[in-house]
Amino acid sequence: MNVPILSFLILLPLLGALTIAFIGDAQSPRNTPRVALLTSGIHLFLSLFLWYHFDPFVTGPQYVEIYPWLASLNCSYHLGVDGLSLFFIVLTSFLTLLIFVHPFQVGRLREYYSCFLLLESFLIGVFCSLDLVLFYFFFEAVLIPMFLIIGIWGGVRRIYATFKFFLFTLIGSVLMLVAFVVMYYEAGTTNMLTLNNTSFSFEAQCLLWLCLFGAFAVKIPMWPVHTWLPDAHVEAPTGGSMILAGILLKLGGYGMLRLLLPLLPDASHYFAPLVYTLSIIAIIYTSLVALVQKDMKKLVAYSSIAHMGFVTLGIFTVSVFGIVGSIVQMLSHGLVSAALFFCVGVVYERFHTREIAHYGGLVTKMPRYAILFMLFTLASIGLPGTSGFIGEFLVTFAIFKVSPTLAAFTVVGIVLSAAYALWLYRRIVYDKLNTVYLDIKHMVDLRTSEIIVLGALIIPVFIMGLYPKPVTSILTPYAQKLMDTIQKRTVIKHTLMDTLMNSRKLGGKKE
């Protein structure tokens, strides 16, 4: 195709935001949502067009665009889509549209909608970039609209949460910039496809890996750099929490698959035990923390950290099952977590409290809400027939081949996820109706726009759970190709655990 469709996907939300900026104050309440809906609707249509015409068996990226840019540095404006980035583009377009379908009551509408459109544009740029400079630009630009969304439309402690979010991610960004500069001086190019065939020494790989891993671990976030996420979620508006959990957390996993594994295969293999350890701690520790939460949003936020632990486990099994499972888990979590935060936003809009103890008995007055909330709760704990089951099953199967002990820990995490999710649902829906904090007059069941949003989210959750082939048929060739690339380039066969064990044996012999 000669049409630069990827550039159009990046520019379309920018044009929408620019159009909203010129809407007059008198027409803004009516026309701003219309422009945002039209822009995001066209964007989703084009994303589905990419999916429809995507050929999973073509080697390399598709819809490629490459133009000279910063020629003196050997950098180019290079875009492309492969099996990894395709579904994240669709997911970004889909969630952004749903945020506009039911906008919760906020002030400064033009700025609010413009920030989400800018965020959509930068996220698409991350998933399309095939040049390190372009990737870094979009990766960092994402922080700006998210900073504004939390800082302007957030809760009481929004300033604290905003700066904590910004500082944590900024530290990771500095590490990423250092790694990219070293790669450029070593290889003389920032082209990702060229770098995939560039060999770095094992010592250089280890240093580069630690820098990039630090940047992506903060974004996921992994334990122990996860503390910014609960605060950001609690203070963010509902739309901000949906896009933060649904898309932004996936940038870390995406970066690991796009850069760490193919560019630094020896270091990825060497540090795999470290990732396993941190992932297992994240899964079990944050699940236990979720069990004692009093705030609904904090509970869902800690559950997100635990679920993303499955993603990092699957990625570093470096197997087809593990990689496909981790991507499916990211897509599933993007849908389910966005829906859960939306469910929290629905009741918060009516009763203005997120304290779990203040709720109870909603099933009697809000049955439609209770049914949909139940479906997403079951999807969150990986009920068979939902997308969460497919991702967790594939990851657990892959990690079992690596270590049955690690697989046993993941099963413990699955059991704990069922405990805190079902505990939350029982307290909110089935406990005694709390008339002290809940005004019965406000117990209005789901409105039409709310049903549309939750209904649109539950459909792909069940489709992926019952018939995942449309997704896995594209992800499997991608994962197989990535595996072939890694196996051809991997030279170092020992891991960090082997090194530690050998050093202990040598120390014992000296004694």
N, C-alpha and C positions, 0 to 999 in steps of 0.2 A: 504494500500500500504506500502511495506517495503522500497521503494526507498526514500531516503531523498530529495525529490524534492524541498522543501523550502530552505534547505541549499544550494542546487545547484543554485537556483535562486539568492541567496545572493552572492555566490562565482563566478558565471559566469562572471558578469561585472568586478570583480577583476582580473580574469584570462585574460579577454580582455585587461584591462589596462596594466597588466604586459606584455602581448604579444606586445602591442604597444611600450612599453618602450625599447624593444630589436630590434625594426626596425631601420635599418641604416638610416643616414641622406639622402643618395641618393634615397632610396626607400620610404622614409616617405610620400611625397606628394601623392603617388599613393596607397601605401599599408595601410597606417593608416586609411583612410576612409573605405576601404574594410573590415578591421578587425573590426572596430566599427560597421559597418552595419551588418556584419555577426553575431557578438555577440548580438547586440540588436534585430536582427531578430529572432534568436533562443530563446532569452529571451521572446519575445512577444508570440512566438508559445507555450512555456511552460506555460505562464500565461493563455493563452486561453485554454490550456489543463486542468488547474485547474478549470476554469469556466465550461468547458464541463462536467467534472466528479463531480462537486460539487452538493451535495444533500442538498437543502435548509431546509428540514424537519428533518435533523439530529440535535439533541440537542448537543450543545457544538462545539468546534473547530474541524476541519478536517485536514487531512495531518499532524497529530501531530508528532513532534520530541521532545524527551526529553532525555537529557544526563546529568550526574553529572558534576557540575561546581561550583567551590567555595563552596564545601561541608561544610566547617566550618561555613559558613554564611547561610547555608540552601538555597543557590541559585542554579539554574539549567539553562542549555541551553535549553530553552523551546520555541518551535515554534508551530504555528497553524494558521489556516485560518478560519474565519467565514463569515457571510453575510456582515459584516461591512468592513472587510479588503480586501475581494476578489476583488472588483471593483477598489480599489485604487492601488492594485498590477497591474491589467491590464492597468489602466490609466498611471501609471508610465512607464511601458514597452512601451506602445504605443507612448507617447510623446517623450521619449528618442530616439526611432527609427526615428521619424519624424524630430527631430533636426539634425540627421545625414544624412537624405535624401537630405536636401538642406542646407549645411553648408555655412553660410555667410563668406565673406572673413575675415580671422583672421590670425594672425601670431602664430608661435609655435604650429603647428598642433598636435603633439604628446601629449603635455601637455594639450591642449584644450580638445581633445577627452578623454584623461585619466580622467580629472576632472569630465566630465559628466558621465562616466562609474562608477567612485567611488561614485558619488552622487546617481546614480541609485541603486547601491548595498546597501548603507546605508538607503535609503528610503524604499526599500523592507524589510530590517531588522526591521525598525520601525513598519511596517504594519503586520509583522509576529510574533513579540515578545509577549510572554505571561509571561515574568518575568520582574519585575521592573528594575533590574540592566541592563538587556539586552536592554530593552526599552530605558533607559536613555543613554546607550552607543551609540546606533544608532541615537537617537534623537539629541544628541550633535555632533556626528561625521558628520552629514549633514552640519553643519556650515563650516567645513573645505574646502571642494571643492567649496561651494558657495562663500565663502570668497575669494578664489583664482580666481574664474570665474569673479567676479565683479572687484576685485582689479587689475588683470592683463589685462583683455580684455575689461574693461569698458571704459567710456568716460573720459572727462577732469577732472571732480570732483570725480573720482572713489575712491580715497583714503578716502576722507571725507565720501562718501556714504558707503563704506565698513566698516569703523570703527563704524559708526553710527548703521548700521545693526548688527554688531557683539556685540556692547555694549548693545543695547536694548535686544537682544535675550539672552545674557549672564546673565543679571539681572533676566530674567525669568527662566533661567536654575538653578540659585542658589536657587530660591524659590522652584523649583521642587525637587531639591536634598534634601532640608530641609524636605519637605513633605515625600519623600520616606524614609528617615532615620527614621522619626517619625513612619511611618507605619510599618517599619521593627521591631522597638523596641516594638511597641504595639502588633503586630501579630506574630512576630518571623519568618516570612517568606516573600519572595518577589514574590511568585507565585500569579499571578493575579486571577486565578480561585479560589484559597483558600481565597484570600482577598475579593472576591465577597460575601463570606459567613461569613466574619468577621465583627462584630459589634463594631463600635467606639462610644464613648459618643458624645452627641450633641455638646458639647463645642469643643472636639477634631475635630469633623467633620468640624465645622466652620473654625477653624484655618487651617486645611489641605486643605479645599476647597479654601480659599483665596490664599494660596500659589500656588496651582495647577492652579487655574483660572488665576492668574497673569501670569504664564508661558504660558498658552495656549492663553490668550488674546493678548499677544505680538505677538505671532506667526500668528494669524489670519489675520491682526491685528485689534483689536477693538479700538474705540475712548476711551480715548485720547492717547493711546500708538501706534498710527498708523503712526506717522510722518516719521519713517524710510523707509516706503514702497515706497512713491513717489520718494525719492532720489535714492533708490536702483534700482528701475525700470528704471529711466531715464539714469543712468550711466551703467547699465548692458548691455552686448551684447544681441542681439535678442534671442539667444538660452537660455541665462540666465534668461531673462524676461519670456520666455515661461515656463520654468520649475519652476521658482519662483511663478508665478501666478497659473500655472496649478496644482502643487503638494505641494510645500512647505507651502503655505497658508492653505492647508487642514490639515496640521499636528495639528493645534490648534483645529479645529472641531473634528478631529479624537480622539484627546486626551480627549476632553470633553465627547464624547460618550463611549470611552473605560474605562476611569477612574472616571471622576466626577460623572456621573449619577449612575453607578452600585455600586461604592465603597462608595460614600458619598451621599446617596439619601436624607436624612433629610436636610443636608446643601444645596443641590441643590434646593430642594423645598423652603427652607427658603429664599435663595438669588435670586430666579427667578425674582422678580420685579426689582432688580438691573440690571440683565442681559437685561430684556426688555427695561429698560430706556436707557442703553448704546447702545443697538442695534438700537433703534429708532433714537437716536441722530446720530449714525453713518450713518444710511440710508439717513436721510434728510440733515444733515450737509455736508457730503462728496459729496452728489449729487449736492448741491448748489456750493460747491467749484469746482467741475468738470465743472460746467457751465461757469466759468470764466477763465479756463485754456487756455494758449496759446501754450503749448507743447502737442503734441498728446499722447506721452507716459504718461505724468502726468495725462491727462484726463482719460486714460484707467486705470491707477493705482488707482485713486480716485474712479472710478466706481467699481473696485474690492472690495474696502473696503465697499462700499454700498451694493454690492451683498452678501458679507459675513455676513453683518448684518442680512439678511434673514436667514442665516444658524443658527446663534446663537439664533434667535427668535424661529425657529422651534425646535431646540434641547431642549430648556427649557420649551416648552409647555408640555413636557413629555407625549406625545400622539403618537399613531402609525402614524397618518397622519403627525404630525410635524416632527417626527424622519425620516420617509421615505422621506418626502419633503426636509428636510435639506440635506440628503445624495445625493438625486437626484440633488439638487441645487449645491452641491459641485462638483459633476461629470460634470454637465452641464457647470458650470463656469470654470472648468479645461480645457474643450475643447474649449469653446468660447473665453475665455480670452487669451489662448495660440494662437488661430487663429488671434485675433485682434492685439496682439503684433507682430505676424509674418507679418501681413498686414502693420503695421508701419515699420517693418524692410525692407520690400520689397521696399517701396518708399524711405526710408532713404538710402538704398544701392545705389539707382540711383541718388538722388538729394542732399544727405548729409545735410538735414535739417529736423527738426521735428516741426518747427514753423507752426501752422495751417494757419496763414496769408500768408505764402509763397506759399500755394497750391491753386488749383482751376482748374476745367476743365479737370480732368483726364479721364472723361468718353469718351472724343473725341479721345484720343490716347491709352487708356488702358481699353477697354470695358470689357474684361474678369476679370480684377482686380476689376472694378467697380461692377460687378455682384456678385462676391464672397464676397467682402467687404460688400455689401448690405445685403447678407444673414446672415452674422455673426453679423452685426449691429442689424438686426431684431431679431435674436436669443438672443442677449444680453438684449433687452428690453422685452423679454418674449412673442414674437408673438405666438399665438396658432398654434400648429403643430411643434414647436421646443421644445427642452429639457428644455429651460429656463422657458417656460410656465408651464410645469408639476411641477417643483420645487417650483416656486413662488405661483402657485395655491394651492398646498397642504399646504405650510407654512401659507398662508393667511387664508385658511380655518381653520387650527388648531388654529391660534392666534385669529380668530374671536370667537371661542368657549371660549377662555380665557377672551377676552375683545374686544367688538366691537370698542372701542375707539382706541386701539392699531392697530386693523385691518385697521381703517381709515388712520392712519399714514403710514402704509405699502403701502396703495394704493397711497398716496401722493408720496412716494418714487418711486413707479413704474412709475407714471406720469413724475417725474423729470428725471428718467433714460431715458425715451423716448425723453425728451427734449434735454439733452446733447448729446445723441447718434446720433439722427437725425440731430442736429445742426452740429456736427462734420462731418457727412457724406455729408451733403449739401455743407459745405465749401470746403471739399477736392475734391469732385467729380463733383459738378455742378456749382460752382462759375466760374467767368470769368478766363480763362487760364492765369496764372501768368508767363509771359515769362521773367520777371526780375530775378526771383530766380530759375526758372525751365528751364533747357536746353532741348529743343525739341528733340535733338539728343539722349538724354537718356530716352525718353519716350517710352520705350520698354515694351510691354505687358508681362504678366506672362510667364515665361519660363516653360519648362516641369516639372522640379523638384518642382517648386513653385506650379504648378497646382496639382501635386501629393499630396503635403503636405496639401494644403487647401481643396482639394477634399476628402482626407482621414479624415479630421476633420469634414467636413460638413455632411458626411454620418451618423455617430452615433448621431449627433445633431438632425437630422430629424427622425432617427429610434426611438430614445428615446422620441421624441415629438409625433410621430404618433402611435407608438406601444411600450409603456414602459414596457409591461408585462415581458419580459426576465430579466429586472432589478428589477422591483417591486416584482416579484414572489419570489425573494431571499431576498430582503430587508424587506418585510412585516413579514415573520416568525421571522427574527432577531429582528425587532422592537417589535413584540408581546412578544417575550421571554424577552427582556430587560424590557418591561413594567411590566411583571409578577414579575421579580426579584425586581424591584423598589417598586412595591405595597406591596410585602411581607415584605420588610424591612423598609418601611417608617413608622415612629412613630410620628414625629412632624408634625402637620397639619397646623400650622400658618406660615406666611411668614414674611419677613422683614418689609413689608408694614403694616401688622397687628401690629407688635411690635411698630413701629413708631406712629401709630394712637393711640394705647393704652397708650403710654407714654404721648402723648399730652393730652389725656382725663384726665389722673391722674394728670398732671401738672395743668390743668384747675380747677379740684376739689380742689386741695390744695390752690390755690389762693382764 
